[in-house]
């Protein structure tokens, strides 16, 4: 498993972050999604690197109209 740290440009509320978390968790090969109320612009996504790439995760988030950057992998 690998973890990618994603920065979201938009400011999201807790409900929006939970919706995003649920959306990402429904993707095959995503193992976990973590966010903190203290840093609502940042997500940690754990994924199976043999089946999915960080760009796939970013594209999934972008599909919902959000703008993101990978901080580190």
Jmol script that loads the backbone (N, CA, C; Angstrom):
load data "model"
ATOM      1  N   UNK A   1       0.830  -1.180   0.000  1.00  0.00           N
ATOM      2  CA  UNK A   1       0.000   0.000   0.000  1.00  0.00           C
ATOM      3  C   UNK A   1       0.879   1.249   0.000  1.00  0.00           C
ATOM      4  N   UNK A   2       0.390   2.260  -0.665  1.00  0.00           N
ATOM      5  CA  UNK A   2       1.038   3.569  -0.696  1.00  0.00           C
ATOM      6  C   UNK A   2       0.049   4.612  -0.203  1.00  0.00           C
ATOM      7  N   UNK A   3       0.588   5.727   0.212  1.00  0.00           N
ATOM      8  CA  UNK A   3      -0.247   6.835   0.662  1.00  0.00           C
ATOM      9  C   UNK A   3       0.102   8.074  -0.142  1.00  0.00           C
ATOM     10  N   UNK A   4      -0.926   8.788  -0.552  1.00  0.00           N
ATOM     11  CA  UNK A   4      -0.730  10.049  -1.253  1.00  0.00           C
ATOM     12  C   UNK A   4      -1.376  11.158  -0.416  1.00  0.00           C
ATOM     13  N   UNK A   5      -0.653  12.269  -0.304  1.00  0.00           N
ATOM     14  CA  UNK A   5      -1.145  13.439   0.431  1.00  0.00           C
ATOM     15  C   UNK A   5      -1.673  14.409  -0.619  1.00  0.00           C
ATOM     16  N   UNK A   6      -2.954  14.710  -0.539  1.00  0.00           N
ATOM     17  CA  UNK A   6      -3.612  15.549  -1.541  1.00  0.00           C
ATOM     18  C   UNK A   6      -4.061  16.847  -0.883  1.00  0.00           C
ATOM     19  N   UNK A   7      -3.736  17.954  -1.537  1.00  0.00           N
ATOM     20  CA  UNK A   7      -4.184  19.272  -1.092  1.00  0.00           C
ATOM     21  C   UNK A   7      -5.349  19.691  -1.980  1.00  0.00           C
ATOM     22  N   UNK A   8      -6.476  20.077  -1.360  1.00  0.00           N
ATOM     23  CA  UNK A   8      -7.647  20.554  -2.084  1.00  0.00           C
ATOM     24  C   UNK A   8      -7.660  22.075  -1.995  1.00  0.00           C
ATOM     25  N   UNK A   9      -7.750  22.739  -3.147  1.00  0.00           N
ATOM     26  CA  UNK A   9      -7.718  24.201  -3.167  1.00  0.00           C
ATOM     27  C   UNK A   9      -8.962  24.820  -2.524  1.00  0.00           C
ATOM     28  N   UNK A  10     -10.115  24.219  -2.739  1.00  0.00           N
ATOM     29  CA  UNK A  10     -11.361  24.751  -2.210  1.00  0.00           C
ATOM     30  C   UNK A  10     -11.483  24.457  -0.710  1.00  0.00           C
ATOM     31  N   UNK A  11     -12.256  25.308  -0.032  1.00  0.00           N
ATOM     32  CA  UNK A  11     -12.545  25.079   1.377  1.00  0.00           C
ATOM     33  C   UNK A  11     -13.835  24.271   1.471  1.00  0.00           C
ATOM     34  N   UNK A  12     -13.738  23.100   2.088  1.00  0.00           N
ATOM     35  CA  UNK A  12     -14.883  22.207   2.218  1.00  0.00           C
ATOM     36  C   UNK A  12     -15.304  22.107   3.673  1.00  0.00           C
ATOM     37  N   UNK A  13     -16.588  21.990   3.885  1.00  0.00           N
ATOM     38  CA  UNK A  13     -17.107  21.731   5.219  1.00  0.00           C
ATOM     39  C   UNK A  13     -16.988  20.255   5.549  1.00  0.00           C
ATOM     40  N   UNK A  14     -17.277  19.916   6.777  1.00  0.00           N
ATOM     41  CA  UNK A  14     -17.169  18.528   7.233  1.00  0.00           C
ATOM     42  C   UNK A  14     -18.072  17.605   6.411  1.00  0.00           C
ATOM     43  N   UNK A  15     -19.287  18.033   6.145  1.00  0.00           N
ATOM     44  CA  UNK A  15     -20.214  17.199   5.367  1.00  0.00           C
ATOM     45  C   UNK A  15     -19.671  16.947   3.961  1.00  0.00           C
ATOM     46  N   UNK A  16     -19.084  17.967   3.348  1.00  0.00           N
ATOM     47  CA  UNK A  16     -18.517  17.808   2.009  1.00  0.00           C
ATOM     48  C   UNK A  16     -17.307  16.882   2.037  1.00  0.00           C
ATOM     49  N   UNK A  17     -16.486  17.001   3.069  1.00  0.00           N
ATOM     50  CA  UNK A  17     -15.330  16.110   3.201  1.00  0.00           C
ATOM     51  C   UNK A  17     -15.772  14.667   3.406  1.00  0.00           C
ATOM     52  N   UNK A  18     -16.819  14.468   4.181  1.00  0.00           N
ATOM     53  CA  UNK A  18     -17.329  13.112   4.394  1.00  0.00           C
ATOM     54  C   UNK A  18     -17.891  12.535   3.099  1.00  0.00           C
ATOM     55  N   UNK A  19     -18.564  13.355   2.310  1.00  0.00           N
ATOM     56  CA  UNK A  19     -19.076  12.899   1.023  1.00  0.00           C
ATOM     57  C   UNK A  19     -17.924  12.519   0.094  1.00  0.00           C
ATOM     58  N   UNK A  20     -16.878  13.336   0.076  1.00  0.00           N
ATOM     59  CA  UNK A  20     -15.703  13.039  -0.734  1.00  0.00           C
ATOM     60  C   UNK A  20     -15.041  11.752  -0.264  1.00  0.00           C
ATOM     61  N   UNK A  21     -14.926  11.588   1.044  1.00  0.00           N
ATOM     62  CA  UNK A  21     -14.346  10.360   1.611  1.00  0.00           C
ATOM     63  C   UNK A  21     -15.135   9.137   1.163  1.00  0.00           C
ATOM     64  N   UNK A  22     -16.450   9.196   1.258  1.00  0.00           N
ATOM     65  CA  UNK A  22     -17.292   8.073   0.840  1.00  0.00           C
ATOM     66  C   UNK A  22     -17.118   7.776  -0.640  1.00  0.00           C
ATOM     67  N   UNK A  23     -17.051   8.827  -1.443  1.00  0.00           N
ATOM     68  CA  UNK A  23     -16.869   8.655  -2.883  1.00  0.00           C
ATOM     69  C   UNK A  23     -15.551   7.947  -3.188  1.00  0.00           C
ATOM     70  N   UNK A  24     -14.480   8.375  -2.542  1.00  0.00           N
ATOM     71  CA  UNK A  24     -13.173   7.750  -2.780  1.00  0.00           C
ATOM     72  C   UNK A  24     -13.123   6.319  -2.252  1.00  0.00           C
ATOM     73  N   UNK A  25     -13.775   6.071  -1.133  1.00  0.00           N
ATOM     74  CA  UNK A  25     -13.762   4.718  -0.566  1.00  0.00           C
ATOM     75  C   UNK A  25     -14.521   3.720  -1.438  1.00  0.00           C
ATOM     76  N   UNK A  26     -15.397   4.204  -2.297  1.00  0.00           N
ATOM     77  CA  UNK A  26     -16.112   3.308  -3.212  1.00  0.00           C
ATOM     78  C   UNK A  26     -15.271   2.926  -4.427  1.00  0.00           C
ATOM     79  N   UNK A  27     -14.148   3.584  -4.601  1.00  0.00           N
ATOM     80  CA  UNK A  27     -13.253   3.240  -5.709  1.00  0.00           C
ATOM     81  C   UNK A  27     -12.521   1.937  -5.373  1.00  0.00           C
ATOM     82  N   UNK A  28     -12.418   1.050  -6.334  1.00  0.00           N
ATOM     83  CA  UNK A  28     -11.619  -0.159  -6.098  1.00  0.00           C
ATOM     84  C   UNK A  28     -10.173   0.213  -5.777  1.00  0.00           C
ATOM     85  N   UNK A  29      -9.588  -0.514  -4.867  1.00  0.00           N
ATOM     86  CA  UNK A  29      -8.171  -0.414  -4.499  1.00  0.00           C
ATOM     87  C   UNK A  29      -7.815   0.808  -3.660  1.00  0.00           C
ATOM     88  N   UNK A  30      -8.813   1.552  -3.185  1.00  0.00           N
ATOM     89  CA  UNK A  30      -8.565   2.608  -2.191  1.00  0.00           C
ATOM     90  C   UNK A  30      -8.857   1.994  -0.834  1.00  0.00           C
ATOM     91  N   UNK A  31      -7.850   1.988   0.040  1.00  0.00           N
ATOM     92  CA  UNK A  31      -7.969   1.314   1.332  1.00  0.00           C
ATOM     93  C   UNK A  31      -8.469   2.236   2.433  1.00  0.00           C
ATOM     94  N   UNK A  32      -8.050   3.512   2.413  1.00  0.00           N
ATOM     95  CA  UNK A  32      -8.517   4.432   3.441  1.00  0.00           C
ATOM     96  C   UNK A  32      -8.363   5.872   2.974  1.00  0.00           C
ATOM     97  N   UNK A  33      -9.187   6.722   3.569  1.00  0.00           N
ATOM     98  CA  UNK A  33      -9.144   8.162   3.305  1.00  0.00           C
ATOM     99  C   UNK A  33      -9.228   8.848   4.666  1.00  0.00           C
ATOM    100  N   UNK A  34      -8.269   9.713   4.939  1.00  0.00           N
ATOM    101  CA  UNK A  34      -8.240  10.412   6.223  1.00  0.00           C
ATOM    102  C   UNK A  34      -8.199  11.915   5.998  1.00  0.00           C
ATOM    103  N   UNK A  35      -8.955  12.634   6.803  1.00  0.00           N
ATOM    104  CA  UNK A  35      -8.889  14.082   6.819  1.00  0.00           C
ATOM    105  C   UNK A  35      -9.052  14.541   8.255  1.00  0.00           C
ATOM    106  N   UNK A  36      -8.671  15.777   8.497  1.00  0.00           N
ATOM    107  CA  UNK A  36      -8.774  16.347   9.831  1.00  0.00           C
ATOM    108  C   UNK A  36      -9.516  17.672   9.745  1.00  0.00           C
ATOM    109  N   UNK A  37     -10.341  17.948  10.740  1.00  0.00           N
ATOM    110  CA  UNK A  37     -11.032  19.235  10.791  1.00  0.00           C
ATOM    111  C   UNK A  37     -10.031  20.384  10.915  1.00  0.00           C
ATOM    112  N   UNK A  38      -8.860  20.106  11.470  1.00  0.00           N
ATOM    113  CA  UNK A  38      -7.839  21.139  11.645  1.00  0.00           C
ATOM    114  C   UNK A  38      -7.161  21.504  10.336  1.00  0.00           C
ATOM    115  N   UNK A  39      -7.121  20.567   9.402  1.00  0.00           N
ATOM    116  CA  UNK A  39      -6.500  20.809   8.093  1.00  0.00           C
ATOM    117  C   UNK A  39      -7.453  20.336   6.994  1.00  0.00           C
ATOM    118  N   UNK A  40      -8.574  21.035   6.802  1.00  0.00           N
ATOM    119  CA  UNK A  40      -9.607  20.557   5.878  1.00  0.00           C
ATOM    120  C   UNK A  40      -9.206  20.582   4.408  1.00  0.00           C
ATOM    121  N   UNK A  41      -8.071  21.192   4.099  1.00  0.00           N
ATOM    122  CA  UNK A  41      -7.620  21.203   2.703  1.00  0.00           C
ATOM    123  C   UNK A  41      -6.785  19.969   2.356  1.00  0.00           C
ATOM    124  N   UNK A  42      -6.467  19.160   3.349  1.00  0.00           N
ATOM    125  CA  UNK A  42      -5.559  18.035   3.140  1.00  0.00           C
ATOM    126  C   UNK A  42      -6.242  16.690   3.364  1.00  0.00           C
ATOM    127  N   UNK A  43      -5.956  15.771   2.447  1.00  0.00           N
ATOM    128  CA  UNK A  43      -6.440  14.386   2.545  1.00  0.00           C
ATOM    129  C   UNK A  43      -5.261  13.445   2.459  1.00  0.00           C
ATOM    130  N   UNK A  44      -5.319  12.357   3.182  1.00  0.00           N
ATOM    131  CA  UNK A  44      -4.387  11.254   3.011  1.00  0.00           C
ATOM    132  C   UNK A  44      -5.182  10.089   2.455  1.00  0.00           C
ATOM    133  N   UNK A  45      -4.720   9.562   1.329  1.00  0.00           N
ATOM    134  CA  UNK A  45      -5.421   8.450   0.691  1.00  0.00           C
ATOM    135  C   UNK A  45      -4.456   7.285   0.557  1.00  0.00           C
ATOM    136  N   UNK A  46      -4.824   6.165   1.154  1.00  0.00           N
ATOM    137  CA  UNK A  46      -4.025   4.946   1.048  1.00  0.00           C
ATOM    138  C   UNK A  46      -4.623   4.098  -0.067  1.00  0.00           C
ATOM    139  N   UNK A  47      -3.760   3.603  -0.953  1.00  0.00           N
ATOM    140  CA  UNK A  47      -4.231   2.880  -2.129  1.00  0.00           C
ATOM    141  C   UNK A  47      -3.260   1.754  -2.486  1.00  0.00           C
ATOM    142  N   UNK A  48      -3.743   0.813  -3.279  1.00  0.00           N
ATOM    143  CA  UNK A  48      -2.923  -0.303  -3.749  1.00  0.00           C
ATOM    144  C   UNK A  48      -2.231   0.117  -5.045  1.00  0.00           C
ATOM    145  N   UNK A  49      -0.946   0.362  -4.956  1.00  0.00           N
ATOM    146  CA  UNK A  49      -0.181   0.890  -6.083  1.00  0.00           C
ATOM    147  C   UNK A  49      -0.092  -0.061  -7.272  1.00  0.00           C
ATOM    148  N   UNK A  50      -0.444  -1.311  -7.081  1.00  0.00           N
ATOM    149  CA  UNK A  50      -0.422  -2.268  -8.187  1.00  0.00           C
ATOM    150  C   UNK A  50      -1.628  -2.108  -9.103  1.00  0.00           C
ATOM    151  N   UNK A  51      -2.665  -1.428  -8.617  1.00  0.00           N
ATOM    152  CA  UNK A  51      -3.912  -1.355  -9.374  1.00  0.00           C
ATOM    153  C   UNK A  51      -4.401   0.062  -9.648  1.00  0.00           C
ATOM    154  N   UNK A  52      -3.871   1.040  -8.951  1.00  0.00           N
ATOM    155  CA  UNK A  52      -4.353   2.411  -9.099  1.00  0.00           C
ATOM    156  C   UNK A  52      -3.180   3.366  -8.914  1.00  0.00           C
ATOM    157  N   UNK A  53      -3.243   4.503  -9.571  1.00  0.00           N
ATOM    158  CA  UNK A  53      -2.184   5.504  -9.499  1.00  0.00           C
ATOM    159  C   UNK A  53      -2.731   6.779  -8.848  1.00  0.00           C
ATOM    160  N   UNK A  54      -1.863   7.598  -8.267  1.00  0.00           N
ATOM    161  CA  UNK A  54      -2.329   8.843  -7.661  1.00  0.00           C
ATOM    162  C   UNK A  54      -3.133   9.714  -8.630  1.00  0.00           C
ATOM    163  N   UNK A  55      -2.754   9.714  -9.895  1.00  0.00           N
ATOM    164  CA  UNK A  55      -3.480  10.527 -10.879  1.00  0.00           C
ATOM    165  C   UNK A  55      -4.931  10.061 -11.017  1.00  0.00           C
ATOM    166  N   UNK A  56      -5.186   8.763 -10.875  1.00  0.00           N
ATOM    167  CA  UNK A  56      -6.558   8.251 -10.910  1.00  0.00           C
ATOM    168  C   UNK A  56      -7.380   8.846  -9.768  1.00  0.00           C
ATOM    169  N   UNK A  57      -6.759   8.957  -8.615  1.00  0.00           N
ATOM    170  CA  UNK A  57      -7.446   9.515  -7.449  1.00  0.00           C
ATOM    171  C   UNK A  57      -7.718  11.007  -7.671  1.00  0.00           C
ATOM    172  N   UNK A  58      -6.707  11.725  -8.179  1.00  0.00           N
ATOM    173  CA  UNK A  58      -6.892  13.147  -8.461  1.00  0.00           C
ATOM    174  C   UNK A  58      -7.994  13.376  -9.494  1.00  0.00           C
ATOM    175  N   UNK A  59      -8.017  12.540 -10.517  1.00  0.00           N
ATOM    176  CA  UNK A  59      -9.063  12.668 -11.542  1.00  0.00           C
ATOM    177  C   UNK A  59     -10.444  12.435 -10.953  1.00  0.00           C
ATOM    178  N   UNK A  60     -10.547  11.491 -10.025  1.00  0.00           N
ATOM    179  CA  UNK A  60     -11.822  11.231  -9.378  1.00  0.00           C
ATOM    180  C   UNK A  60     -12.288  12.449  -8.590  1.00  0.00           C
ATOM    181  N   UNK A  61     -11.376  13.100  -7.908  1.00  0.00           N
ATOM    182  CA  UNK A  61     -11.715  14.304  -7.145  1.00  0.00           C
ATOM    183  C   UNK A  61     -12.051  15.450  -8.100  1.00  0.00           C
ATOM    184  N   UNK A  62     -11.281  15.582  -9.168  1.00  0.00           N
ATOM    185  CA  UNK A  62     -11.533  16.653 -10.142  1.00  0.00           C
ATOM    186  C   UNK A  62     -12.898  16.481 -10.799  1.00  0.00           C
ATOM    187  N   UNK A  63     -13.330  15.251 -10.973  1.00  0.00           N
ATOM    188  CA  UNK A  63     -14.636  14.981 -11.574  1.00  0.00           C
ATOM    189  C   UNK A  63     -15.758  15.609 -10.747  1.00  0.00           C
ATOM    190  N   UNK A  64     -15.533  15.744  -9.441  1.00  0.00           N
ATOM    191  CA  UNK A  64     -16.536  16.366  -8.588  1.00  0.00           C
ATOM    192  C   UNK A  64     -16.409  17.886  -8.558  1.00  0.00           C
ATOM    193  N   UNK A  65     -15.528  18.457  -9.395  1.00  0.00           N
ATOM    194  CA  UNK A  65     -15.399  19.893  -9.519  1.00  0.00           C
ATOM    195  C   UNK A  65     -14.373  20.543  -8.618  1.00  0.00           C
ATOM    196  N   UNK A  66     -13.561  19.746  -7.959  1.00  0.00           N
ATOM    197  CA  UNK A  66     -12.548  20.285  -7.044  1.00  0.00           C
ATOM    198  C   UNK A  66     -11.192  20.340  -7.724  1.00  0.00           C
ATOM    199  N   UNK A  67     -10.336  21.230  -7.226  1.00  0.00           N
ATOM    200  CA  UNK A  67      -8.991  21.378  -7.754  1.00  0.00           C
ATOM    201  C   UNK A  67      -7.999  20.881  -6.712  1.00  0.00           C
ATOM    202  N   UNK A  68      -7.060  20.062  -7.146  1.00  0.00           N
ATOM    203  CA  UNK A  68      -6.144  19.409  -6.208  1.00  0.00           C
ATOM    204  C   UNK A  68      -4.702  19.458  -6.674  1.00  0.00           C
ATOM    205  N   UNK A  69      -3.818  19.188  -5.746  1.00  0.00           N
ATOM    206  CA  UNK A  69      -2.398  18.997  -6.002  1.00  0.00           C
ATOM    207  C   UNK A  69      -1.917  17.861  -5.116  1.00  0.00           C
ATOM    208  N   UNK A  70      -0.955  17.110  -5.605  1.00  0.00           N
ATOM    209  CA  UNK A  70      -0.305  16.094  -4.780  1.00  0.00           C
ATOM    210  C   UNK A  70       0.811  16.784  -4.026  1.00  0.00           C
ATOM    211  N   UNK A  71       0.802  16.636  -2.716  1.00  0.00           N
ATOM    212  CA  UNK A  71       1.857  17.232  -1.904  1.00  0.00           C
ATOM    213  C   UNK A  71       3.052  16.300  -1.823  1.00  0.00           C
ATOM    214  N   UNK A  72       2.802  15.012  -1.611  1.00  0.00           N
ATOM    215  CA  UNK A  72       3.856  14.012  -1.650  1.00  0.00           C
ATOM    216  C   UNK A  72       3.219  12.648  -1.811  1.00  0.00           C
ATOM    217  N   UNK A  73       4.035  11.698  -2.271  1.00  0.00           N
ATOM    218  CA  UNK A  73       3.563  10.314  -2.434  1.00  0.00           C
ATOM    219  C   UNK A  73       4.395   9.412  -1.564  1.00  0.00           C
TER     220      UNK A  73
END
end "model"
wireframe off; spacefill off
backbone 0.3
color backbone group
